[in-house]
Amino acid sequence: MSGSKRIFDELVRCMPEDARIEDVSIGIFWTYVRTQYGSSLSATAHRWCEDPPGALIPQAGSLCGMRVREIVPLYESASLSARALANAAVGACFDAADMTGERYAGRAQELLAQVCETRGSGLRIALVGHFHFADQLAQLGHQLDIFELEGRCEPGDIPCTRFPEFLPLADIVVMTSSTILTHAAEAIVGYSRPDAYRMIVGPTVPLHPVLWSFGFDAVCGNVIHDDAQVSRAVREGGNHRQLTGCAKYNFLTPLGRN
C-alpha cells in the first residue's frame, strides 16, 4: 500500500458520478446518509472532539438532492462533524451487499476472541480508542496498549502521537472506525507490523472491497436493513443500541494475508 493513498480518496474514485443524497439525518451520536445506491453511518464526532468555533454544515437545509460529489470537499474540513457528513455520504454510494470477504455475523469482540485463541496467550494488543471489551482481554492475560487523542487520555492511556513507538510492538491492532474521520487509519496500519492482525471496528467504516488494499484483516461495520428506523433514531438522538434497523457484520479478508 502506498503511504500517500487514503481510504476516502479511493472510495471517491470508485463512487458513481450521479450519486445524490436522498435522505440525511445528523444527530448527537450519529450521522446518517442515504443515496439511490445505499446508506451509511458515521459517528457525529463533535461529542468527543470539539469543532472549531463557528463551524457549520454548509448548505444545511438543502442537502437532500445534492450530488455527493459536492459534499466530498468537507472531508478536509477542520470540523469533524463536516467530515462525518462527507464520510457517510460517500459510504452511502455503495451497496453493502457488494462487500467481499467471508462474513462473520455477530460482534467484533467475538471475532477478536477467536483471533486471540488462534494466536495464543500473552499477546500484545493495541486498542486505538476505548472499547468495552478491553477488561475482558486483560483478564485473559493479554497486554493492552490503549491509545487516545491528546486531551482525552485517561490514566494509563497512550497519546496517539506515540503510534510510531508502540504500534510496531503489537500482535493485534484494533482501531475504532472513527480513525477514518481523524485521518489516522492509514497511518495506524502503516506503523503496525506486517504480521500483525489488523481490525477496524465500528459503524463509521464504509463497506467497500477497496479497504482490503489497505492491509486490513477484518472490517467490522454495520449493515443497514431498515433505513426508516435508522434515520428516525438518528434524528431523535438514538445511540448505537437504539439503531435496531441495522446489524453488525464482520468481513474477513479474501486475500489470505494472515
Secondary structure, DSSP 8 states (H G I E B T S, - for coil): --TT--HHHHHHHHS-TT-BEEEEEE-SSEEEEEESS-EEEEE-GGGTS---TT---TTTT--TT-BHHHHGGGGGSS-HHHHHHHHHHHHTTS-GGG--SEEEES-HHHHHHHHHHHH-SS-EEEEES--TTHHHHHHTT-EEEEEE-TT---TT-EEGGGHHHHGGG-SEEEEEGGGGTTT-HHHHHHHS-TTSEEEEESTTS---GGGGGGT-SEEEEEEES-HHHHHHHHHTT--GGG-TTEEEEEEE-SS---
